[in-house]
Amino acid sequence: MKTLHLSIIVAVLTGGIVLVAIITILQEHPPMVFSTKSPVSPQNITIDYYVDMPNQITIKPFQIQIIPVQIFAPQDKPLHIKLTVTGERRDPGFSRTGNTNIPFGIWATLNKNEINLPAVSEKGISVRDNVQMTVFTYLFTTGTYKIAVLLYKDSGEGNARIITIKVD
């Protein structure tokens, strides 16, 4: 019976060591991402909508944190945009490929993935909507990571706000 218990303990420890090794290797050598060029020329667009949120948060491993995200846009223009969370070095074709490139060990999502804002009579840029980003870190995750909240239109124009996540 002692041999069976010892075998189980050795198997669990070996599995844990292999798991930590795989996580470390994937963090040091993330999979390669092929990017495509956006069909929209930067000189032809004006982006007047953007995100306001904290620049940095500190979170513990295996913890969930809710981050408020404000969407600013002109009041007198209708706006239909999509939102997503991506890695700092995002693939411009992510909307076609679904590859958001979030760093391994971090899970992040928004409570809305699309916003439709009608025009109102007031002028100027103001907070037009509020969104919540939920961030979760896995158990063996430590270090500093960067992700971005990306606002974009179907035409390809968009912008992002980068947030640094320190897992301590």
Helices and strands as residue ranges (DSSP letters): H 2-28, G 42-44, E 50-52, E 56-59, E 64-74, E 79-87, H 94-97, E 106-110, E 114-117, E 125-137, E 143-152, E 158-167
